[in-house]
Amino acid sequence: MSANVTRSAITAGTSDKRAWQKRNADAKFRAAFLRALAEGYLRLELRMLQRALERAFGAKRDHDAPSADEERLWLQLLRQHRAAVQATDIFEEIEDLAVVQQRIAEKLAEMNRRLAAVAAE
């Protein structure tokens, strides 16, 4: 699966036009489509947070780092899809929010440890 409708449609052997038509006509497909959008949004938001933390700790730019243009596109995508994601029930589906919060805290702590190590070099 891709965060890109056109690429996902090609992978599924159909067209992006057909994917949009199915989204409009099929409630189950629309729900799955919106869930995928919400998950992609959350992943992108976390990636942006990771980049901000790397910069805050002065991490060196690696060859896989997004360009400034890519980061502007990411911000545009977040703005464009924020309302649709907020309208989903993705957060209500999480059975144990405390577990999720703990995992996020652990990942952020690990990111901070790595960034501190890079800054110390």
C-alpha positions in Angstrom: 0.0 0.0 0.0 1.1 3.5 -0.7 0.1 6.9 0.5 -0.3 7.8 -3.1 -3.6 6.9 -4.7 -2.2 6.6 -8.2 0.6 4.3 -7.1 -1.7 2.2 -5.0 -4.2 1.9 -7.9 -1.4 0.8 -10.3 -0.2 -1.8 -7.7 -3.8 -3.1 -7.5 -4.1 -3.3 -11.2 -6.6 -0.5 -11.7 -6.6 3.3 -12.3 -6.7 6.2 -9.9 -9.9 7.3 -11.5 -11.5 3.9 -10.7 -10.2 4.2 -7.1 -11.9 7.5 -6.7 -15.1 6.2 -8.2 -15.1 3.3 -5.9 -14.5 5.5 -2.9 -17.5 7.6 -3.8 -19.8 4.6 -4.5 -18.8 2.0 -1.8 -19.1 2.9 1.9 -16.8 0.0 3.0 -14.1 1.1 0.5 -14.5 4.7 1.6 -14.0 3.8 5.3 -10.9 1.8 4.4 -9.7 4.6 2.2 -10.1 7.2 5.0 -8.4 4.9 7.5 -5.4 4.6 5.2 -5.4 8.4 4.8 -5.4 8.8 8.6 -2.6 6.3 9.1 -0.5 7.9 6.4 -1.2 11.3 7.9 0.0 10.1 11.3 3.2 8.6 9.8 4.0 11.8 8.0 3.3 13.9 11.1 5.7 11.6 13.1 8.4 11.9 10.3 8.1 15.7 10.4 8.5 15.5 14.2 11.6 13.3 13.8 13.2 15.8 11.4 12.5 18.7 13.8 14.1 16.9 16.6 17.1 16.0 14.4 17.5 19.7 13.5 17.1 20.8 17.1 20.0 18.5 18.1 22.1 19.6 15.2 22.2 16.2 13.5 24.1 16.1 10.2 22.0 15.8 7.1 22.1 12.3 5.7 21.7 11.3 2.1 18.1 10.1 2.8 17.0 13.3 4.4 14.2 15.1 2.6 14.9 18.3 0.7 13.4 21.6 1.7 10.9 21.2 -1.2 9.9 17.8 0.0 9.3 19.1 3.5 7.2 21.9 2.1 5.1 19.3 0.2 4.7 17.3 3.4 3.4 20.3 5.3 1.0 21.0 2.4 -0.2 17.5 2.6 -0.8 17.7 6.3 -2.7 20.9 5.9 -4.7 19.5 3.0 -5.8 16.3 4.9 -6.0 17.5 8.5 -9.8 18.0 8.5 -10.5 14.6 6.9 -8.2 12.8 9.4 -9.8 14.6 12.3 -13.2 13.5 11.1 -12.2 9.8 11.2 -12.5 7.7 14.3 -9.0 6.4 14.1 -8.2 7.5 17.6 -11.3 5.9 19.0 -10.2 2.6 17.5 -7.1 2.5 19.6 -8.1 0.1 22.5 -5.4 1.1 25.0 -4.3 4.7 24.5 -1.9 4.4 27.4 0.0 1.7 25.6 0.3 3.8 22.5 1.4 6.8 24.5 4.1 4.7 26.2 5.3 3.4 22.8 5.5 7.0 21.4 7.4 8.1 24.6 9.9 5.2 24.2 10.4 6.1 20.5 11.0 9.7 21.2 13.4 8.8 24.0 15.3 6.6 21.6 15.4 9.4 19.0 16.7 11.8 21.6 19.4 9.3 22.7 20.5 8.9 19.0 20.5 12.6 18.4 22.5 13.3 21.6 25.1 10.7 20.4 25.3 12.4 17.0 25.7 15.8 18.6 28.5 14.5 20.9 30.5 13.3 17.9 
